[in-house]
Amino acid sequence: MPTAPEAPWWRDAVVYQVYPRSFQDSGGDGEGDLPGVAARLDHVARLGADAIWLSPFYPSPMADGGYDVAGYTDVDPRFGTLADADALIAAAHDRGLRVLFDVVPCHTSIEHPWFRQHPERYVWSDRDGPQNNWLASFGGRSWSCDEGSGRWYLHSFYPEQPDLNWRRDDVRAAMADVLRFWIARGVDGFRLDAIDRLMKDPELRDDPPASGPPALPEHGGCASLDMRHSRNAPDIGDALAVLREGAGDDALLVGEVYLPAAQLAPYLEHVDVAFAFELLHAPWEATAVREAIESGSDAGRVAWVLSNHDFPRLPDRVGAGNVRAAALLALTLPGPVFVYQGDEIGMADGPGREPPDDRAGRDRHRHPMRWDDDAPHGGFTSGEPWLPAIEVHGGGAAAQERDADSVLALYRDLVALRRELGEGLEFVDATGVLAYRRGPGHVVAINLGDEPATAPAAGAIVRATHARRLPAGAPAPRELASGEGFLALV
Ligand code: NOJ
């Protein structure tokens, strides 16, 4: 009998997102760095994660938190050196953690040498002004004037991020080389930034006005347009094939495709998984969350994500009382799941900075990781942190280590239990609670509402959000308080 092909390592993986600037400072300059990440890998390994994804640490003027890359194959001095990147990859592998780097193929920093040395690699207006009506993701028009040449260039995001022209062979070849470079250094895959923006309408036609609210929330004013020409061109597969070729067949490619899950199919022909953003944005309500899971599941190979460096953190989005329930949800879904640093201790948003805050206000979601409440700045830095180290409701990671009832303990238990869940997900009809079966053996029930609600009948508790009230082995209750949930035997 032919044996079933072995599932890839990432099929139900837990990927831990590190935002390097805010994870751990090793040098005392108040900003996190790669040696700092390496020093904290045991925390990630103890969580039981399979892999880490690092947001960009490449040379960058930081107009967009590092997503404005001025050199694809190097490390910004603020984050360390190439040797530090090598050491980090090795240290992760030593702990059984795979490593994903972030590649930003759509645009460079305006300070990337290519912008001066190879202006032909970018998209220019042939008018003395914007070529069309396209709007940039974080506000304003997508066209800015290059002071040097007086010509107008395209930028899907900030003006400091000129878009590369992905219809050009030299751009494609250069970016495939970038992927090869990091694969040769040992990374296991990439998170590919904003790949729905790689290919635009070749004629650069105007976007028509939007006929309704955007399918996914937008940061800037571009929601007023139906972005059918400024992104997601039908020949996107040509560009993605190049990225796949550069990365090789064994690399995990995770697409950040900011489109409704129903539009992911052309991307999934080339990348292994794409984020399903419906769940990240779904109102915390049983029907909406169920629909979000269904739309992602229908799309095929999606990666679940409930929070990241771009959007409000979980306590701010779903409410502090639902942080445990969010963990239960995320970690019992089939398919890869991404956990943003700090989620595992219930970190909330902090205050933004006075200018120069990230202009979309996203620094609030990027405060330093809280390690040790007894150490200066929560153990993040011995210097002055670039963003204040804020306190966490249940204490920093060290305090939560000592508390068997902590959010951290819940994350760890669920990551471990996740390996035991059967395949697939089948919703169980229940009023007010979100309930689903995982394989023949397990059922999950979560009360997302503000009032107590009735759970479907189940057997013994395996792990509940609130283990003091619902310890393992206890019979699953028929009533769940707000924010409460369980994983139980059927
Ligand atoms: C998505 C990244 O997550 C975000 O931080 C960045 O601003 C945009 N892509 C543009 O690169």
Boltz pocket constraint, residues with backbone or C-beta under 6 A from the ligand:
constraints:
  - pocket:
      binder: B
      contacts: [[A, 64], [A, 65], [A, 67], [A, 104], [A, 157], [A, 193], [A, 194], [A, 256], [A, 309], [A, 310]]
      max_distance: 6.0
